[in-house]
Amino acid sequence: MWPAKNTQQYPSQEISTLESSLPNELYDFIFLYLKAIDIIYSFFNLNGRFNNLIYPFLCAVDLSNVDERTLNKCCQTILPKIHHYIKAIKVDDKNIDSIFPLSLYSKIYPNLESVFITKVKIDGKYLSYLKLFKQLLNLKIYFDTEEINKTVSNELCLNLFQSACRLETLFFDQIYVPINTHFIQLCFSVRKLTIKVLYFHHIYILLNKLPSIESVNIAMPCVASHRQQQLLLLEKYIEFNYNQNIPSTLSKLKHFVFYAVFNANYDYLELLLSHCCPNVEYLSLKVYINQFIDGERLEKMLLSKLTKLKVFHFCFRIPVVDSTLNIDDYIQTYKSSYWIDNNHSILCFNQPLHRRYCVFSLPFMFDKFCFVSNDLVNYRSNVNDDILLYSKQNKADMISFSDDTVPYTFELFQIIQKSFPRATELMFEAAHVRCLSDNILHNELVMENIVTVTYMFKQLEFKYFRRLLLLTPNIQTLYILESLVLDVLRKSEDSSFQQLQSACSRIRCVGIGKPSFEYDAVNDYSVKVLFPNAELFGEWR
């Protein structure tokens, strides 16, 4: 419901009294609790003071997540009055044609610079507007979560990575953008780019066409579809000469972020950074690769050549190629004067199951901390710092556990709880048949900040499932495999099932995973028995 706007109810004397009695700072506080469009509708043109107070909302209009009635009201009564103020608009893809009638686009918003499109489908309405939007300064496209890890059409490259493009900021969320040499052109306008690509050589092609780039955030596949996996295998047979196609010096590039899982070649990443990015000031690398990297190589082959570097964050998961190299020998490579004098605190822990080391800079500046096992407790540091010293700075909001050889211990959960206080999500990708060691099974440790949990194992003894739920008493959202639900329900005669139901009753959303190899079906009624107050949503695999 729109708030009534009736200036007759507010005589000039009353408005004057209101002005004198309430300071501007209080209105700033009030505005935090109102939708932007409601603020405009309620306060626009009351008087000069209120127009100044709401000026930021007139310049940047948020029309995402509004119902049809509200949108129609806005298009009819608000946008025509404030169109000349508007510099940025945020809108859902399904409503884009209501906000931007194609025939009147250039006349409606003469000062428009930025468009943010949300809830976008791969073949959504945004495609019809790319030729118009390339004349903006900023374009951000947030694809729907259902589109995650899909590949968008060539229309993006055909329209946006072109010499006639005016865009300075480009942002694509969730999906992969194909970089085709036949479509992409030299583009001098793009300064900031956030993108996901399928192949590593696409990065070379892309940066060759963006000579004015100042900031890049590039990701490569972490969970690929079957079709994408087939395409990735073909990359081995793609003839691409990295040495001959290395981009010209990217003198303006100061911010470089790169994330990849097992399909990036570190040699060529090192070549790119050390030869083309002399002025990089911020470097963030999160790569899980099949090449061995140590502190000595990082220092001599990369970091020593980036003389303008001010901030370096990294997380590597690397293979242990030499069976004689132990973790103490490895951490020694990060103890040179370069690492110590520049305050580069490093932490490393062994992952013997996968014959890998996980090594990262402190504080941990990435949103996901993955492949965690009990070995984290036996970490090594190049400066002998206690990991807890960085707990307030560590940024991980999701912790992913992956170890099916031994039960997870009390010491592991304790170090996670104390070291990553911002974490709100736990994911168990694999677990031992016992899952939890006795020292956590029989204590009362809780992780109160956790609100989302994912269980990806198929079966679990009842007592461990109950303890996991009691470990996270404030859980709101649970992703769980169908087979695990059935396994728990079969043991519902257990005397402690009532205690389990009490824990489950707090859960508000449950997603049921249905792997293709499962034959038993769990119905909604069965799930409701276990999670009586939860809303069931979607299937995940």
C-alpha positions in Angstrom: 0.0 0.0 0.0 1.3 3.4 -1.0 1.4 6.0 1.8 -1.2 8.7 1.1 0.3 11.9 -0.3 -2.1 14.7 0.6 -0.5 18.1 1.2 -3.8 19.4 2.4 -3.2 17.4 5.6 0.0 19.3 6.2 -0.6 23.1 6.3 2.5 25.2 5.8 2.6 26.0 9.5 2.6 22.3 10.5 5.3 21.5 7.9 7.3 24.4 9.3 6.9 23.1 12.8 8.0 19.6 11.6 11.0 21.1 10.0 12.1 23.0 13.1 11.5 20.1 15.5 13.1 17.2 13.6 16.8 17.3 12.6 18.0 16.0 9.2 19.8 13.2 10.9 16.6 11.8 12.3 15.1 11.7 8.8 18.2 9.7 7.6 17.4 7.2 10.4 13.7 7.1 9.4 14.6 6.5 5.7 16.4 3.3 6.7 13.1 1.7 7.4 11.3 2.8 4.2 11.5 1.6 0.7 13.1 4.1 -1.6 10.1 4.5 -3.8 7.9 5.1 -0.8 10.2 7.9 0.4 9.9 9.6 -3.0 6.2 9.2 -3.1 5.7 10.6 0.4 8.2 13.5 0.5 8.8 14.7 -3.0 7.8 18.3 -3.6 6.5 18.9 -0.1 9.1 21.8 0.0 12.7 22.5 -0.8 14.1 21.0 2.4 12.5 17.6 1.8 13.6 17.6 -1.8 17.1 18.1 -0.6 16.8 15.3 2.0 15.5 12.8 -0.6 17.8 13.9 -3.4 19.9 10.7 -3.2 16.7 8.6 -3.7 15.7 10.7 -6.7 19.0 10.1 -8.4 19.1 6.4 -7.7 15.7 4.8 -8.0 15.3 1.2 -6.8 12.3 -0.5 -8.5 13.4 -4.1 -7.8 11.2 -6.4 -5.8 8.1 -4.3 -6.2 4.7 -5.7 -6.9 2.8 -5.0 -10.2 0.4 -2.5 -8.6 3.2 -0.5 -7.1 5.2 -0.5 -10.3 2.3 0.7 -12.3 1.6 3.5 -9.8 5.3 4.5 -10.0 5.4 4.6 -13.8 2.2 6.7 -14.0 2.7 9.2 -11.1 6.3 9.3 -10.0 8.8 8.6 -12.8 7.3 11.4 -15.1 7.9 13.9 -12.3 11.5 13.0 -11.4 12.8 11.6 -14.7 15.3 14.4 -15.1 16.8 13.7 -11.6 17.4 10.0 -12.3 21.0 8.9 -12.8 20.6 5.2 -11.8 17.8 2.7 -11.9 17.6 -0.8 -10.4 14.8 -3.0 -11.9 13.8 -6.7 -12.2 14.3 -8.0 -15.7 10.6 -9.0 -16.0 9.6 -5.3 -15.6 12.3 -3.7 -17.7 10.0 -2.9 -20.6 7.7 -1.0 -18.3 10.5 1.2 -17.0 12.2 1.6 -20.4 9.8 1.8 -23.3 12.1 1.2 -26.3 10.6 3.9 -28.4 10.9 6.6 -25.7 14.1 5.4 -24.0 16.4 8.3 -24.8 13.7 11.0 -24.0 12.5 9.6 -20.7 15.8 9.6 -18.8 18.1 12.3 -20.2 20.7 12.0 -17.4 20.6 8.2 -16.9 24.1 6.8 -16.3 23.7 3.4 -14.5 21.3 0.5 -14.8 21.2 -2.5 -12.5 19.1 -5.5 -13.6 18.1 -8.2 -11.1 16.4 -11.6 -11.4 17.6 -12.1 -14.9 17.1 -15.2 -17.0 19.6 -16.3 -19.6 17.1 -15.4 -22.4 15.5 -12.5 -20.5 14.2 -9.2 -21.7 17.6 -7.5 -21.1 18.8 -8.8 -24.4 16.6 -6.4 -26.3 18.2 -3.4 -24.5 21.9 -4.2 -24.8 22.4 -1.9 -27.8 20.9 1.0 -25.8 22.6 0.2 -22.5 26.0 0.2 -24.0 25.8 4.0 -24.1 25.5 4.1 -20.3 28.5 4.4 -17.9 27.6 1.5 -15.7 25.7 -1.8 -16.3 25.3 -4.5 -13.7 23.3 -7.7 -14.5 22.4 -10.0 -11.6 21.2 -13.3 -13.0 18.7 -15.5 -11.2 20.1 -18.2 -8.9 18.4 -20.7 -11.2 20.8 -19.6 -13.9 24.0 -20.2 -11.9 26.9 -21.6 -13.9 25.0 -21.5 -17.1 26.6 -19.9 -20.2 25.0 -16.8 -21.6 24.6 -16.2 -25.3 27.1 -14.3 -27.5 24.8 -11.2 -27.4 26.8 -9.8 -24.5 30.1 -9.7 -26.4 28.4 -8.7 -29.7 27.0 -5.6 -28.0 29.1 -4.7 -25.0 32.7 -5.5 -25.8 32.7 -3.3 -28.8 34.7 -0.2 -29.9 31.5 1.9 -29.9 30.7 1.0 -26.3 30.7 3.8 -23.7 30.4 1.6 -20.6 33.0 2.0 -17.9 31.7 -0.6 -15.4 30.5 -4.0 -16.4 29.3 -6.6 -13.9 27.9 -10.1 -14.7 26.8 -12.3 -11.8 26.3 -16.1 -11.6 26.8 -17.0 -15.3 29.7 -17.6 -17.7 30.3 -15.2 -20.6 31.8 -16.8 -23.7 34.7 -14.8 -25.1 34.7 -15.2 -28.8 37.6 -13.7 -30.8 35.2 -13.2 -33.7 32.8 -11.0 -31.7 34.9 -9.1 -29.2 36.5 -5.8 -30.3 39.1 -3.4 -28.9 37.2 -1.4 -26.3 38.8 1.6 -24.6 35.9 2.6 -22.4 35.8 -0.4 -19.9 37.5 0.5 -16.6 36.0 -2.1 -14.2 34.9 -5.6 -15.0 33.5 -8.5 -13.0 33.0 -11.6 -15.1 33.1 -15.4 -15.1 34.8 -17.3 -18.1 35.0 -20.9 -19.0 38.6 -21.1 -20.3 41.8 -19.7 -19.0 42.9 -18.4 -22.5 39.8 -16.3 -22.6 41.4 -14.1 -19.9 44.3 -13.4 -22.3 41.9 -12.6 -25.2 39.7 -10.4 -23.0 42.5 -8.3 -21.5 44.1 -7.9 -24.9 40.9 -6.0 -25.9 40.6 -3.8 -22.8 43.7 -1.6 -22.8 42.1 0.9 -20.3 41.1 -1.6 -17.7 41.7 -0.5 -14.1 40.0 -3.3 -12.1 39.2 -6.9 -12.9 37.4 -9.6 -11.0 37.6 -12.9 -12.9 36.3 -16.3 -11.9 36.5 -19.7 -13.6 34.2 -22.7 -13.1 34.0 -24.4 -9.8 30.8 -26.4 -10.4 30.4 -27.1 -14.1 27.5 -28.8 -15.8 28.1 -32.0 -17.8 28.2 -29.9 -21.0 30.7 -27.5 -19.6 32.8 -30.3 -18.3 33.0 -31.6 -21.9 33.9 -28.2 -23.1 36.6 -27.9 -20.5 38.2 -31.2 -21.6 38.3 -29.8 -25.1 40.5 -26.9 -23.9 43.4 -29.3 -23.8 43.2 -29.5 -27.5 42.7 -25.8 -28.2 45.8 -24.4 -29.8 46.5 -21.2 -28.0 50.0 -19.7 -27.8 50.1 -17.8 -24.5 53.6 -16.4 -25.1 52.6 -14.9 -28.4 49.2 -13.6 -27.2 50.3 -12.1 -24.0 48.5 -8.7 -23.6 50.3 -5.4 -24.0 51.3 -3.7 -20.8 48.1 -2.9 -18.8 49.5 0.2 -17.2 46.2 1.3 -15.7 45.4 -2.0 -14.1 45.6 -1.6 -10.3 43.1 -4.1 -8.9 43.3 -7.8 -9.9 41.1 -10.5 -8.4 41.1 -14.1 -9.7 39.4 -17.2 -8.5 39.6 -20.7 -10.1 39.2 -24.3 -9.2 41.5 -26.9 -10.8 41.4 -25.6 -14.4 43.7 -22.7 -14.3 47.3 -22.9 -15.4 49.4 -21.0 -12.8 52.4 -20.7 -15.1 50.3 -18.5 -17.5 48.7 -16.6 -14.7 52.2 -15.8 -13.4 53.3 -14.8 -16.9 50.3 -12.5 -17.3 50.7 -10.7 -13.9 54.5 -10.4 -14.0 54.8 -9.1 -17.5 51.6 -7.1 -18.0 50.5 -5.6 -14.7 53.4 -3.5 -13.4 51.2 -1.1 -11.5 49.0 -3.5 -9.7 48.4 -2.3 -6.1 45.8 -4.9 -5.0 46.1 -8.6 -5.8 43.8 -11.3 -4.7 44.3 -14.9 -5.8 42.2 -17.9 -4.8 43.2 -20.9 -6.9 43.1 -24.6 -6.4 45.5 -26.0 -8.9 47.6 -29.0 -9.9 50.9 -27.1 -9.8 53.3 -26.8 -6.9 53.9 -23.3 -5.6 55.9 -22.2 -2.6 56.9 -19.0 -1.0 60.2 -18.8 -2.8 58.6 -19.0 -6.2 55.9 -16.5 -5.3 58.5 -14.0 -4.2 61.1 -14.4 -7.0 58.8 -15.0 -10.0 55.9 -12.8 -9.2 55.8 -10.5 -6.1 59.3 -9.0 -6.5 58.2 -7.8 -10.0 55.1 -6.1 -8.8 56.8 -3.1 -7.2 53.6 -1.1 -6.7 51.9 -3.9 -4.8 50.3 -2.7 -1.5 47.9 -5.5 -0.7 48.2 -9.2 -1.5 45.7 -11.8 -0.4 45.8 -15.4 -1.5 44.6 -18.9 -0.8 46.2 -21.8 -2.7 45.4 -25.5 -2.6 48.3 -27.2 -4.1 49.6 -30.8 -4.6 52.4 -32.2 -2.5 54.6 -33.4 -5.4 57.6 -34.5 -3.2 56.9 -37.1 -0.6 60.0 -36.1 1.3 58.7 -32.5 1.7 56.9 -32.1 5.1 54.8 -29.2 6.2 57.6 -27.7 8.3 59.9 -27.6 5.3 57.2 -26.1 3.2 56.4 -23.2 5.6 60.1 -22.4 5.7 59.8 -21.0 2.1 57.6 -18.2 3.5 60.2 -17.1 6.1 62.5 -15.0 4.0 63.0 -11.3 4.8 60.5 -10.5 2.0 57.7 -12.2 3.8 58.6 -11.2 7.3 59.6 -7.6 6.6 56.4 -7.0 4.6 54.2 -8.4 7.4 52.9 -11.3 5.2 51.6 -13.7 7.8 50.9 -17.1 6.2 49.1 -20.2 7.5 49.4 -23.7 6.1 47.8 -27.0 6.9 48.2 -30.4 5.5 45.4 -32.4 3.7 46.9 -35.9 3.6 43.8 -37.5 2.2 44.2 -35.5 -1.0 48.0 -35.1 -0.8 47.7 -31.3 -0.8 48.6 -28.3 1.2 46.2 -25.5 1.8 48.1 -22.3 2.3 46.7 -18.8 2.7 47.5 -15.3 3.8 46.2 -13.9 7.1 43.8 -12.4 7.7 41.6 -14.7 5.5 39.9 -12.3 3.1 37.7 -14.7 1.1 34.0 -15.5 1.7 34.4 -19.3 1.6 36.8 -21.4 3.5 36.7 -24.8 1.8 38.1 -28.4 2.1 38.4 -28.0 5.9 39.5 -31.1 7.8 40.8 -32.0 11.3 44.3 -31.2 10.0 43.5 -27.5 10.4 44.2 -27.9 14.1 47.8 -28.7 13.3 48.4 -25.6 11.2 51.8 -24.0 10.7 52.6 -20.3 10.4 55.6 -18.4 9.0 55.5 -16.0 11.9 54.3 -18.3 14.7 51.2 -16.2 15.1 48.1 -17.6 16.7 45.4 -17.8 14.1 43.0 -16.3 16.7 44.8 -13.0 16.5 43.1 -12.5 13.1 39.6 -13.7 14.1 38.0 -10.2 13.9 39.5 -9.6 10.4 38.8 -13.0 8.9 36.0 -12.6 6.4 34.8 -16.2 5.7 31.0 -16.5 6.0 30.8 -20.1 4.8 32.9 -23.0 6.1 33.0 -26.2 4.0 34.1 -29.5 5.6 35.5 -32.3 3.5 37.0 -35.4 5.1 35.5 -39.0 5.2 38.5 -40.7 6.9 38.1 -39.6 10.5 35.4 -38.0 12.6 35.4 -34.3 13.0 36.7 -33.3 16.4 35.8 -30.8 19.2 39.1 -29.0 18.6 38.3 -28.4 14.9 34.8 -26.9 15.6 36.3 -24.9 18.4 39.0 -23.3 16.2 36.5 -22.6 13.5 34.1 -20.9 15.9 36.9 -18.7 17.4 38.7 -18.0 14.2 35.8 -17.3 11.9 33.2 -15.4 14.0 31.6 -14.0 10.8 30.7 -17.4 9.5 26.9 -18.0 9.2 26.9 -21.1 7.0 28.3 -24.6 7.3 28.6 -27.2 4.5 29.5 -30.8 5.1 30.6 -32.2 1.7 31.9 -35.4 3.2 32.0 -37.1 6.6 33.2 -40.3 8.2 30.5 -42.8 9.0 30.8 -41.7 12.7 30.9 -38.0 11.6 31.7 -36.6 15.1 34.3 -37.7 17.6 33.3 -38.6 21.1 34.8 -35.4 22.6 32.2 -33.3 20.8 29.4 -35.8 21.1 29.5 -35.5 24.8 29.9 -31.7 25.3 27.7 -28.7 24.9 29.6 -26.7 22.3 27.3 -24.5 20.2 27.9 -22.3 17.2 25.3 -19.6 17.6 26.1 -17.6 14.5 25.3 -20.4 12.1 21.9 -20.0 10.3 22.4 -22.1 7.2 23.6 -25.7 7.0 24.1 -28.2 4.2 24.5 -31.9 4.7 25.7 -33.7 1.5 26.2 -37.2 3.0 23.6 -39.9 2.4 23.4 -41.5 5.8 24.2 -40.7 9.3 23.7 -42.3 12.7 20.8 -40.7 14.6 22.9 -39.5 17.5 25.3 -37.7 15.2 22.5 -36.0 13.3 21.0 -34.9 16.5 24.3 -33.5 17.8 24.9 -31.6 14.6 21.6 -29.9 14.9 22.2 -29.1 18.6 25.6 -27.7 17.5 23.8 -25.1 15.4 20.7 -24.0 17.6 19.9 -21.0 15.5 19.7 -22.7 12.1 17.0 -21.3 9.8 17.8 -22.9 6.5 18.8 -26.6 5.9 19.8 -28.4 2.8 19.7 -32.1 3.2 19.8 -35.2 1.0 16.5 -37.1 0.7 18.2 -40.4 1.8 19.4 -38.8 5.0 15.9 -37.7 5.9 14.7 -41.3 5.3 17.5 -42.7 7.4 16.6 -40.4 10.3 12.9 -41.1 10.1 13.5 -44.9 10.2 15.0 -44.4 13.6 12.3 -42.1 14.9 11.5 -44.6 17.7 14.7 -43.6 19.4 14.0 -42.2 22.9 15.8 -38.9 22.0 13.7 -38.3 18.9 11.6 -35.8 20.8 14.7 -33.7 21.6 15.6 -33.9 17.9 12.1 -32.6 16.9 12.5 -29.7 19.2 15.7 -28.7 17.4 14.1 -29.3 14.0 11.1 -27.2 14.8 13.2 -24.0 14.7 14.1 -24.6 11.1 12.1 -22.4 8.7 13.3 -23.5 5.2 14.3 -27.0 4.1 15.7 -27.9 0.6 15.6 -31.6 -0.2 18.4 -33.0 -2.4 17.5 -35.8 -4.7 20.6 -37.4 -6.3 19.8 -39.3 -9.5 20.9 -42.6 -8.0 18.3 -42.4 -5.2 15.2 -44.7 -5.5 13.4 -44.1 -2.2 11.2 -41.1 -2.3 10.5 -38.9 0.7 7.1 -37.2 0.5 6.2 -33.8 1.9 4.3 -35.3 4.8 7.4 -37.2 5.9 9.5 -34.1 5.8 6.9 -32.3 7.8 7.2 -34.9 10.5 10.8 -34.0 11.0 10.6 -30.3 10.2 7.0 -29.2 11.2 7.5 -25.5 10.8 9.7 -25.4 7.7 8.7 -24.3 4.2 9.9 -26.8 1.6 11.6 -25.3 -1.5 13.2 -26.5 -4.7 15.4 -29.5 -5.2 19.2 -29.4 -5.4 21.6 -32.0 -6.6 
